[in-house]
Amino acid sequence: QRALQASPYDDPFVIAGNGVGGLEIVEELKRNGRRISHFVCAVSGGGLMAGHALAIAHGFPDAKIIGVEPDQADDFRQSRIQQRRVRLPKPTSICDGLLSYDVGENNWPILQRLVSDSVVCTDPQTKSAMSWLYRAHGLRTEPSGAITTAALLEGIVNLDDNVGDIVIVLSGRNIDQEVFDRYLVESRASDSSCSES
């Protein structure tokens, strides 16, 4: 009866915990004399991005911080356009880790201030990225983790003349093998039909 409910993405301690990943990125690059030009991270409720964005923006103020969402679950992009938190009635995507109805209340002001741009990817684009990550790098990645790679492979992220490293968060392997295999087959079929047209 005295239990506390902690949001998995909109709690200040969760945001701070996610920031540890951003701090590690900053420390590693600075130790090697490098800097970030673009930081690309998936957005759902916003905790992962908010924590990372705070650390990245502090360490590399000139870095472009870019959020990626599924095209049918783009509450953050719509919120940026309308300059207020937008709640989606029914977000849908194979990226089941990115299906929050809206950006968290604590995350929104952080993202509004620090994120330079937001882009969206379709599910077929995400499946194609999953296939590429597996074939080229041996990484079995869930859709929610692969969507950032999809945004780069598809040329959706505007990589302007900034000089520096492009850093993406590729997070999560939480996918059943059967589903993963099916997505790879569907991706190959889609790639084949595109090359034939």
N, C-alpha and C positions, 0 to 999 in steps of 0.2 A: 504494500500500500504506500510505501514511501519511495517507490521507484521513480527515477527521473527518465524522461524520454529525451534522447539526444537525436537531433536530425542527422542523417548520414551525410548531409552536404551544407546545411545552413546554420551550423553551430560554430561559434567563434573558435573553439578549440579544434574542431575538425578542419576549419579553414587554416588555422595555424599549423596543424599537422601536415596538411598538404603543402604548406609553404616550405617544409623541410626539403622536399624534392627540388624546389626552385633554388633554395640556398645551395644545395649540393651542385646543381648545374652551374651557378654563378661562380662558386669557389673553384670548381674543376677548370672552367674556361679561363678564369683570371690567373690561376696557377700556371697555366700553359701559355699565357700571353695572348689569349684569343678573346673575341667578343661576339655577341649575338647581334645579327641583323634582324632576324625574324624568329619569333617563338610561336609555335602553332599547337593548340591544345583543344580537345573536345570540350563542349559546354553542354551541360544538362541543367541540374540545379545550380551549378556554378561554383561549388566548393573547391573542386580540383583546380579549376582555372583561377579562382580568386586567390588561393594560397600561392600558386606558382607566380601569378601576375605581380603580386606584391613584392616577391623576392626578385623577379627578373627586372621589373621597372626600377627597383632600388639599385640593383647592381649594374644595369645597363639601361640608363634612361632613354637612349636613342633607339632601343629595340622596338620593332613593330610587334605587337602582341595581337594574335589573330585567333578568333574562336571558330570552331567548326561544328556544325550540327547536321542531322539528317534533314532533308528538304521538307519532310512531312512532320517534323518535330522541332520547328525553328522558333521556339518561344523567345530565345535571346535575341535573335535577329529582328523579330517583330518588335520586341521591347526597345531595341536601339532605335528603330525607325520611329516609333511612337513616343520615345523618350519617357516611357513609363513601363512598369512591369505588366506584360501581357500574359494572360492565362489561356492556354490552348484547351479546347474541350476534349479532344481525342488525338493526342500525338501517336503516330504510327511509324514503325521502322523495324528493320531487322536489328538495329542498334538498340537492343532492349535496355542497355545501361544508360541510354540517353533520352529516356521517355518521361522526364518530369513534366508536369503541366506548366510550370513557370520557374523562373529564376528565383532563388532564395532571397528573402528580404534583406539578410545581412550581406549577401553576395552582390546584389544589384548595384549598390553605390560604388563598390570596388571595381566591378566590371565596367560600369558606365564611365568611370574615370580613366581606367588603364588600358582597356582593349581598343586597339586601333581600328579593327575591322572584324566582320563576321561573315562567314561564307557557309554554303550548304552543299551537301553531296547527296546523290541519289543512292538507293540501295544497290543497284547494279554497279555503280562506281565503287562502292565500298566492297562488294564481293570481288571485283577485279583487283582491288588493292590487297585483299586477303590472299588471293591467289598469287600475286606477285611477291608478297612478303614470304610466302611459303616456298615458292619455287626458287626465288633468288637468294633468300637468306635462311630458309629452314625454320621460320617463325610461324607457329600456329597461333593466330591472333583472333580474338573475338571481334565482331563488327564494330563495337563501340571503341575498341582500341585502334582498329585499322583505318577509321574514317579520316584521321589526320593525314595519313599517308595517301589516301585517295585524293584529298584536296590538292596535294602537291603533284601527284602523278597526272591528274587531270588538268593541271594548269589553272586551277580555280583560285589559288592564292596568288596575289600580285606580288611577285618578287622583284621589286624595283631595284634601283642602283645601290642600295645599302651594301656596304662591304662588311662581311663578317659571316659567322656560322648561322645556318638555319637549324633550329632545334625544334623537334617535335616530341610530344608526349605520345608514346605508343604503349598503351596500358591495357592489360587484360588478356587472359587466355581462357576465360570462362565460357566455353562453348562445347557442347557434346560433339564427339567425334563424328557421329552420323550426320549431324547438321553441318558441321564444317566440311565434310566430304561432299555433301550435296551442293553447298555453295560453290565449291571449287569446280564441280561439274557444270553448274549453271553459268559460272563465269567463263569457262572455256567455250561453252556453246554460244554465249553472247559475243565473245571475242571473235569466234569463227564467223558468225553471221555478219558482224561488222566488217571483217576483212573481205568478205565475199561481195558486199554491196558497193 
